[in-house]
């Protein structure tokens, strides 16, 4: 389990907050990174968008593992579909 850090921040007039450097370091975020904010049971949750994307990628990878389809099989199926679409649209041999 990760270490829990608590910090007090002030909401400024333009609804801005400054995140403490230690919190940013723990999350692996830097100025310019995008955060996903949500409210859960009256708590504000902020997650780096890149970690959300990585979690989605892991879920996709796990789904492929469960399906038994290899990356090569997926790529080959994609090539066949693109060739069929090209033939239908352009009546060209690809």
N, C-alpha and C positions, 0 to 999 in steps of 0.2 A: 504494500500500500504506500502511496506517495505521502510525503510529509505535508502537513496542512499548514499553510501560512495565512495569517490574518493581518489585514492592514486597513487602517482608516483612511478614506479619501473624502475630499470635499467636492460636492456638486457645485460648479461655478455658474454664474448667471446665464451663460449660453449652454447650460446642461452638459458641460464638459468635465471630465475627471482626468487626473494624472495618475497613471499606474506606477507604483513603486518599481524601481529597477530590479529588486529581488524577485518580485512577482513575475515580471517580464522574463527574467532569466530562467525562472522555473518553468514557464510556459514555452520558452524558446521563441519568443516573439520580439520583433524589432519595430521601430517607427515605420509606418507605411503598411504593416501587415493588417489584414482584415480580421475582425473578430465577429463571431456569431453570438448575439445576445438573446436570451430567453428568460422568461419568468417561470419559476417552478415552485409552487407552494410558497408564494410571497418571497422567494429568494431570486436574486438576479444571478444568472449563470452566464459567464463569458467564456467562449471556447475559440481558440484560433481556427480560422476557416481552413487552413491547410491541414489541421488534424482531422477536421470533419471529412475533407476529401480523402485523406489517407484511410480513414475508417471505412468509407464507401468502397475504396479500392480493395481493401482486405475482404469485405463482404462479397464483392464480385469475384475475387480470386477463389474464395471458399466455395461459391456457387459453381464455378467451373470445375473445381476439384471433385465436388459431389456429383456433377453431371458425367464425369468421365471423358469429356471432350478436351482434346489437347489444343494448345494455342495454334499449332500447325494446322489442325483440322478446321479450326475456326477461320484462320486466314484463307485457307483454300476454299472454303464455302463462300467467303466474302468475294474472292476473285471470280468464282463461277457466277454469282449473282450479278456482279458488276458487268461481266461479259454478256450475260443474258439481257440486261437492261440496255447496254450499248447496242446490241443487235436489234432489239425491239425499237429503240428510238431512232437509230441512225442507219439501220439496215446495212451495217458494216461488219466485216469479219474482223474479229479482235483476237 
